[in-house]
Amino acid sequence: MRAVLPSPDFRREEDAALARILFNHVTKRYGKYKEYAVKDFNLQVEDQEFLVFVGPSGCGKSTTLRMLAGLEDITEGEIYIGDTLVNDLPPKERDISMVFQNYALYPNLTVYENIAFGLRLRKLPKHEIDLAVRRVARVLEIENFLDRKPFELSGGQKQRVALGRAIVRKPQAFLMDEPLSNLDARLRVQMRAEIIKLHRAIGVTTIYVTHDQIEAMTMGDRVVVMNRGVVQQVDTPEEVYLRPANLFVANFIGSPPMNLIQGRLKANGDGAAFHTQRFALPLPDRQASKLRGRIDRAVTMGIRPEHVSFEPAYMDAHAEAVIKGTLQFDEFVGSDRYYHLDIGTDRLLIARSHPQYPYADGSVVRLAVDMDKALFFDPDDGQLLNR
């Protein structure tokens, strides 16, 4: 099903206040022992930005969103929507719309009544409500379902109704808390595309919470990676993937994740090389100059699976950085095959190559590593050394 882009009627008025959102040292603590759910959260969300919070369960992303919505009290800090401090404002006065994981539709109301509910609370004239509901239903291609109850809808249709209820109010900001997690894989891909189309057409500041890194990387203008209530990195999807700020981000972002190899940097003539007990890989001059101060110290090298290969052209291009591995198993994923190899370190190395190389388990193969793409982390504090 193809989403139709909204008409200009759904855009925020040009003279409306900028919907920047500011988190200023926001903290949330729970329970008798005042454990941190969110700790010293600082962030500015730009007007019309699509920002994604991502992280494992319990990392604080939904709690942060709920504090912004007014559904959770703030222990410390300040939250601004536009120029307004909203710490003490009730949710209905914050001019935001929220889409939940469970859709939160009223089961006894029709689709029409669910979409119109917020407008009726604001006591808008009936003809204005009717016009707005039918416009948004046309945009989301649910105009044929307006007389149905939620139990008569599919998961994707329910999600469209929830989106329609949010869009129709023309809020300063949309807040979405894992809105696609109840959908099947095919429908999730479709709805991701439709949400992005809607955002680009409507131009409303959006914060989207997910535990799915694919959603985060494909949807966000910027991505906020969180762990244990603390922001680990805020950056574009490309930067988060190619230059993770620390070992947590490197291991969390990417499917399969970045290869992380323990070793030590040693002098190599005028340059440097990364050493393990089984192999040594010389660093390009650019890398060596950045890491000169880490010579004779332990480091963790990170390399993405697509930057390790045994394809002939790749081997020729990176002949100075070749290692051996014993194939343990492989995963065929259609356009690629992921090879898991024992290279004598504490983790198997994952290499991505074309599926035309069906090596048998137990095969000893030679692989080239693109050391220009290698990242090096401090094994003690996990921070990236050669950003």
Secondary structure, 3 states (H helix, E strand, C coil): CCCCCCCHHHCCCCCCCCCCEEEEEEEEEECCCCEEEEEEEEEEECCCCEEEEECCCCCCHHHHHHHHHCCCCCCEEEEEECCEECCCCCHHHCCEEEECCCCCCCCCCCHHHHHHHHHHHCCCCHHHHHHHHHHHHHHCCCHHHCCCCHHHCCHHHHHHHHHHHHHCCCCCEEEEECCCCCCCHHHHHHHHHHHHHHHHHHCCEEEEEECCHHHHHHHCCEEEEEECCEEEEEECHHHHHHCCCEHHHHHHCCCCCCEEEEEEEEEECCEEEEECCCCEEECCHHHHHHCHHHCCCEEEEEECHHHEECCHHHHHHCCCCEEEEEEEEEEECCCCEEEEEECCCCCCEEEEECCCCCCCCCCEEEEEECHHHCEEECCCCCEECCC
